[in-house]
């Protein structure tokens, strides 16, 4: 083995280790341990008779996370016989989207992201659909599942 081959192998090994380390660091930061430890709590947001027969209804609710009281909203959607709840958080940079009734789309005011009634991306920079939140109907109330 000559010097050139040896140095070439050392450089390749260095960049391989650098790539693996960068990937592991990115994985740790994108999926922190504290998220995995959170439990899902169901918050009542709507009476069963107020669930939309079709279309989108915006609901606002509050919950406690530690010492903080958080007020937020979600979209209850009844479309083609399916009932689901969509998070209002744009998957691009976290702005809050709004339902535009005439266009039948969720629109992000920050960077022009557009989603259909099912939360799928129609245009703009969002990389993935709106998040569907868990839901259940108990004792005449629609409850949304959130991680606390």
C-alpha positions in Angstrom: 0.0 0.0 0.0 1.5 3.3 -1.0 1.0 6.7 0.7 -1.6 8.0 -1.7 -3.9 5.0 -1.2 -3.5 5.2 2.6 -4.3 8.9 2.7 -7.3 8.4 0.3 -8.7 5.7 2.6 -8.2 7.8 5.7 -10.0 10.7 4.1 -12.9 8.5 3.0 -13.2 7.0 6.5 -13.2 10.5 8.0 -16.1 11.7 5.7 -18.0 8.5 6.3 -17.8 8.9 10.1 -18.7 12.6 9.7 -21.8 11.7 7.7 -22.9 9.0 10.2 -22.4 11.4 13.1 -24.4 14.2 11.4 -27.3 11.8 10.7 -27.4 10.7 14.3 -27.4 14.3 15.6 -30.2 15.2 13.1 -32.2 12.2 14.3 -31.8 13.2 18.0 -32.9 16.8 17.3 -35.9 15.9 15.1 -37.4 13.4 17.6 -36.6 14.5 21.1 -37.2 12.2 24.0 -39.6 14.5 25.8 -42.1 14.1 22.9 -42.0 10.3 23.2 -42.9 10.5 26.9 -46.0 12.7 26.5 -49.3 11.1 26.9 -52.5 11.8 25.0 -55.3 13.6 26.9 -58.7 14.0 25.4 -60.2 17.5 25.7 -63.9 18.1 25.2 -64.4 20.7 22.5 -67.9 20.4 21.1 -71.3 19.0 21.9 -72.2 16.0 19.7 -75.2 17.9 18.3 -72.9 20.8 17.2 -70.7 18.5 15.0 -71.1 19.8 11.5 -73.2 17.6 9.2 -70.8 18.5 6.4 -68.0 20.9 5.9 -65.6 22.5 8.4 -66.2 24.0 11.8 -63.5 25.8 13.8 -63.3 25.1 17.5 -61.3 26.9 20.1 -60.2 25.2 23.3 -57.9 25.6 26.2 -55.8 23.1 28.2 -53.1 23.1 30.8 -49.5 22.0 30.1 -47.6 22.1 33.3 -48.0 25.6 34.7 -49.2 27.1 31.4 -52.7 27.5 30.1 -52.7 27.1 26.4 -55.5 28.3 24.1 -55.6 27.0 20.6 -58.0 25.9 17.9 -58.6 23.0 15.5 -60.9 22.2 12.6 -63.6 19.6 12.9 -64.4 18.3 9.4 -67.2 16.1 8.2 -66.5 15.3 4.6 -68.0 12.4 2.5 -69.2 10.7 5.7 -65.8 10.9 7.5 -65.4 12.8 10.7 -61.9 14.0 11.5 -60.1 16.8 13.3 -57.2 18.8 11.6 -54.5 20.7 13.4 -54.3 24.4 12.3 -50.5 24.3 12.2 -49.0 24.6 8.7 -46.4 21.9 8.1 -44.1 24.4 6.5 -43.0 26.7 9.3 -45.8 26.4 11.9 -48.1 29.3 11.0 -51.8 28.9 11.7 -53.9 28.2 8.6 -57.4 29.4 8.1 -60.4 27.8 6.4 -61.5 29.7 3.3 -65.1 28.7 2.7 -65.5 30.0 -0.9 -62.3 28.4 -2.1 -62.9 25.2 0.0 -59.3 25.3 1.1 -57.1 25.8 4.1 -54.8 28.7 3.4 -51.6 29.7 5.2 -51.2 33.4 5.4 -47.4 33.3 5.9 -46.0 31.6 2.7 -49.0 30.7 0.6 -49.5 27.1 1.6 -52.8 25.6 0.4 -54.5 22.4 1.6 -57.7 20.7 0.5 -60.6 19.9 2.9 -58.8 16.6 3.8 -55.6 18.4 4.7 -53.6 17.3 1.7 -51.2 19.8 0.2 -52.5 21.6 -2.9 -49.7 24.1 -3.4 -47.0 26.2 -1.8 -44.0 25.1 0.3 -45.6 22.7 2.9 -43.8 19.4 2.8 -46.7 17.3 4.1 -50.4 17.3 4.9 -52.0 18.9 7.9 -51.9 16.7 11.0 -55.0 14.7 11.9 -55.7 14.8 15.6 -57.1 11.8 17.4 -60.8 12.2 18.4 -63.5 10.3 20.2 -67.1 10.9 21.1 -68.0 10.2 24.7 -71.0 11.1 26.7 -72.4 13.5 24.0 -69.1 15.4 23.6 -66.5 15.4 20.8 -63.1 15.1 22.4 -59.7 16.0 20.7 -56.6 14.1 21.7 -53.5 16.2 22.5 -50.1 15.3 23.9 -49.3 16.8 27.3 
